[in-house]
Amino acid sequence: MPPEETALTMAETRPESPPDPNEADKRRRLRGFLNHLIAYFAVMVVLVPLNAVLDPGRAWFVLPLVGWGAPLAVHAAYAMGLIGRKRPPEGA
């Protein structure tokens, strides 16, 4: 048998593993974090040049940078599963 046919035959006969019940939750948390991150960078891309044009003597853009960056870091930890509710294992 050619290698292409063997790979197809093996893939067809391999039993599918059951879906991970937490996979949808992981994707949802990651998608929420990515939306938050995109919004953060979009706003900072506007604020930094705005600060440079309007008030170059004072770096006031640092306040929203840090003030929003801290909750963003917490959101990152939540998206990675480092913090949040612990669910009991299935069948326990």
C-alpha positions in Angstrom: 0.0 0.0 0.0 1.3 3.5 -0.7 1.9 5.7 2.4 -1.0 8.0 1.6 -3.5 5.2 1.7 -2.0 3.8 4.9 -2.4 7.1 6.7 -6.0 7.4 5.6 -6.8 3.9 6.7 -5.2 4.3 10.1 -7.0 7.6 10.7 -10.3 6.1 9.7 -10.0 3.1 12.1 -8.7 5.1 15.1 -11.4 5.7 17.6 -12.2 9.3 18.4 -11.4 10.5 21.9 -14.3 12.1 23.8 -14.3 15.9 23.8 -12.8 17.6 26.8 -15.7 19.1 28.8 -13.5 22.0 29.8 -12.2 22.8 26.3 -15.1 25.1 25.5 -14.5 27.0 28.7 -10.8 27.3 28.0 -11.6 28.7 24.5 -14.1 31.2 25.9 -11.7 32.5 28.5 -8.9 32.8 25.9 -11.2 34.6 23.4 -12.3 37.0 26.2 -8.7 37.8 27.1 -7.7 38.3 23.5 -10.5 40.8 23.0 -9.4 42.6 26.1 -5.8 42.7 24.9 -6.7 44.0 21.5 -8.8 46.8 23.1 -5.9 47.6 25.5 -3.4 48.0 22.7 -5.8 49.9 20.4 -6.4 52.5 23.1 -2.7 52.7 24.0 -1.8 53.2 20.4 -4.0 56.3 20.4 -3.1 57.6 23.9 0.7 57.6 23.6 0.9 59.8 20.4 -2.0 62.0 21.8 0.1 62.6 24.9 3.2 63.4 22.8 1.3 65.9 20.8 -0.9 67.6 23.5 1.4 67.6 26.5 4.9 66.4 25.7 6.3 67.6 29.1 4.1 65.2 31.1 3.8 61.5 30.5 0.2 61.1 31.7 -0.4 58.1 29.4 1.4 56.0 32.0 -1.6 56.2 34.3 -4.0 54.4 32.0 -1.2 52.2 30.8 -0.6 50.8 34.3 -4.2 51.3 35.6 -5.5 49.1 32.8 -2.5 46.9 32.6 -2.9 45.5 36.1 -6.4 44.2 35.5 -5.3 42.9 32.1 -2.6 40.9 33.9 -5.2 39.4 36.2 -7.3 38.6 33.2 -4.3 36.8 31.6 -3.9 34.7 34.7 -7.6 33.8 34.6 -7.4 32.9 30.9 -4.4 30.6 31.6 -6.3 29.0 34.4 -4.0 30.2 37.2 -6.9 31.7 39.1 -10.6 31.0 39.2 -13.0 28.4 40.4 -11.6 24.8 40.6 -14.1 22.3 39.3 -14.3 18.8 40.7 -13.2 16.1 38.3 -15.9 14.4 36.3 -17.5 11.4 38.0 -16.3 12.4 41.5 
